[in-house]
Amino acid sequence: MSQRTTSAAAIVTATLVASSSGFAFVNNGNKVSTSTSTQLNGLFDGVKEAFAAPALQRSTLDAERETPIDRWMGWSVTREDQVAEVQAAAAVDFVDSMDAENYVAVALEKPMGIIFEENDEEYGGIFVQSLKDGGSAQVEGTLQPGDQLVGVDTTKVSGMPFDDALNTIISSTEETTKLLMFRGAPKQLYGPTGASQEWLDEFISKGGVSASTTA
């Protein structure tokens, strides 16, 4: 039986082969065919980046539920004990500046022997830096370094510049001067969780807490 002859345009048989850059069509005849190449390397990189975006990240996962895909995506895994540790640390760091239990007061004679220092500019106000040996504050024994001065007698000085707050003490003509202190860090008094000005105004105007006196 005779074979059919091909037309002037020979049929080109193409074979699909794998190449290092993906897949390409390779011409098996003498004619040049148009090759097609598709890059597959890193095909899922975009998917990974999309799911790893901050808006789609899961904040925490139970460690027992962690899977290989979680590690590949970079999703964080937090155990229950780690969550408890963070919550405990936050609780320790919080001191309620609207609770009278966190304030102390002393009625001291001059010289008091208190060295004050100004807080960082973002907070303002002054605090006890140290106590001089033999001064009335050191002898009385209530004040501690770090105590925040909020009131002198019934005058509020919380947040005042250094000189203004100190002058309030110097200007006192009474035999003893009452100092009201918040026992906590400046951010706990002046930060977002700090006491409202209305609460402080009322608290100090009423005398705050009872004062200890020089022994």
C-alpha positions in Angstrom: 0.0 0.0 0.0 1.4 3.4 -1.0 2.0 6.1 1.6 0.4 9.4 1.4 2.8 12.3 0.7 2.7 15.3 2.8 2.0 18.8 1.5 4.6 21.5 1.0 4.2 22.5 4.7 5.5 19.3 6.4 3.7 18.3 9.6 6.0 19.0 12.5 5.8 16.6 15.3 6.5 18.2 18.6 7.5 16.4 21.7 6.8 17.8 25.1 9.9 17.6 27.2 10.9 18.8 30.7 13.6 21.5 30.9 15.3 23.1 33.8 13.3 26.3 33.3 9.9 24.5 33.1 8.4 22.9 30.0 9.1 23.6 26.3 8.0 22.3 22.9 11.0 20.9 20.9 10.9 20.5 17.1 11.7 17.0 15.9 11.7 17.9 12.2 13.6 20.4 10.1 11.0 23.2 10.5 11.4 25.8 13.2 8.5 25.9 15.5 7.6 28.5 18.0 8.5 27.3 21.5 6.4 27.9 24.5 8.0 28.2 28.0 6.2 28.4 31.4 8.2 29.2 34.5 7.2 27.0 37.4 10.0 27.6 39.8 8.8 29.7 42.8 5.1 29.3 41.7 3.9 29.3 45.3 6.1 32.1 46.5 3.4 34.7 45.9 0.9 32.5 47.7 3.2 32.3 50.7 3.8 36.0 50.7 0.1 36.8 50.5 -0.8 34.5 53.4 2.1 35.8 55.5 0.9 39.4 55.2 0.3 41.0 58.6 -3.4 41.4 57.9 -3.8 37.7 57.4 -1.4 36.3 60.0 -2.8 34.4 62.9 -1.4 35.8 66.1 -1.1 32.6 68.0 -1.7 28.9 67.5 -2.0 26.1 70.0 1.3 24.2 70.0 -0.4 20.9 69.7 -2.1 22.0 66.5 1.0 23.2 64.8 1.4 21.7 61.3 4.2 21.8 58.7 2.2 24.4 56.8 2.2 26.6 59.9 6.0 26.5 60.1 6.3 27.1 56.3 4.0 30.2 56.5 5.8 31.5 59.5 2.7 31.5 61.7 3.6 31.9 65.3 2.9 29.2 67.8 2.3 30.0 71.5 1.7 27.5 74.2 -0.8 28.1 76.9 2.0 28.5 79.5 3.6 31.2 77.4 0.3 33.1 77.2 0.0 32.8 81.0 3.5 34.1 81.5 2.7 37.2 79.3 -0.5 37.9 81.2 1.2 37.5 84.6 4.0 39.9 83.5 1.4 42.5 82.4 -0.4 42.2 85.8 2.8 42.7 87.7 3.6 45.8 85.6 0.3 47.4 86.4 -0.2 49.6 89.4 -3.6 51.3 89.7 -3.0 55.0 90.2 -6.6 55.5 91.1 -6.4 53.3 94.1 -5.5 55.1 97.4 -3.7 51.9 98.6 -0.9 52.8 96.1 -0.2 56.2 97.8 1.8 57.1 100.9 2.1 60.4 102.7 4.5 61.8 105.3 4.6 65.0 107.3 8.2 66.1 107.6 10.2 68.9 109.2 12.9 70.7 107.2 15.5 69.9 106.3 13.8 66.8 104.8 17.0 65.4 103.2 15.2 64.4 100.0 17.0 64.5 96.6 14.3 64.9 93.9 14.8 64.2 90.2 12.7 65.1 87.2 10.9 62.4 85.2 11.4 62.1 81.4 9.9 65.0 79.5 7.0 62.9 78.2 5.7 62.4 81.7 6.8 65.5 83.7 6.7 65.7 87.5 9.4 64.8 90.0 10.3 61.7 92.0 12.5 60.7 95.0 15.9 60.0 93.7 17.5 59.3 97.1 17.4 60.2 100.8 20.2 61.8 102.7 21.4 60.1 105.9 20.1 61.9 109.0 17.4 63.9 107.1 13.9 63.8 108.5 12.7 61.7 105.5 15.4 59.0 106.1 14.7 59.0 109.8 10.9 58.7 109.4 11.5 55.7 107.1 8.4 55.7 104.8 9.6 57.2 101.6 11.5 55.1 99.0 13.5 56.0 95.9 11.2 56.1 93.0 8.2 57.5 94.8 6.3 60.0 92.7 5.5 63.4 94.3 1.9 64.3 93.5 0.9 66.7 96.3 2.3 69.1 98.8 -0.2 69.6 101.7 -3.4 70.1 99.6 -1.7 71.5 96.5 -1.4 69.2 93.4 2.1 69.2 92.0 1.9 66.1 89.8 3.2 66.8 86.3 4.8 70.1 87.4 8.2 71.2 86.1 11.0 70.5 88.6 11.5 74.1 89.9 7.8 74.7 90.3 7.2 71.5 92.3 10.2 72.1 94.5 9.2 75.7 95.2 5.9 74.4 96.5 7.8 72.6 99.2 10.1 75.5 99.9 7.2 77.9 100.2 5.5 75.9 102.9 5.6 77.8 106.2 4.1 75.1 108.4 6.2 73.3 111.1 5.8 70.1 109.1 5.0 69.8 105.4 2.8 66.9 104.1 4.1 65.2 101.0 1.8 62.8 99.1 3.5 60.2 97.0 2.4 57.7 94.4 4.3 54.4 94.8 4.8 53.3 91.2 6.5 54.1 87.9 5.8 57.4 86.0 4.1 55.6 83.1 1.7 54.1 85.6 0.8 57.6 86.9 1.0 59.7 83.7 0.6 57.1 81.0 -2.6 55.9 79.2 -3.7 53.8 82.2 -2.8 56.6 84.7 -5.2 58.5 87.1 -7.6 61.0 85.6 -6.9 64.6 86.5 -10.4 64.9 88.0 -9.7 62.0 90.3 -6.3 63.4 91.4 -7.7 66.9 92.0 -10.4 65.5 94.3 -8.1 63.0 96.0 -5.4 65.6 96.8 -7.9 68.3 97.8 -9.2 65.9 100.5 -5.8 65.3 101.8 -5.0 62.0 100.1 -4.0 59.4 102.6 -3.1 59.9 106.3 0.5 61.0 106.8 3.2 59.4 108.9 5.2 61.9 111.0 8.8 62.3 111.8 9.9 59.9 114.5 
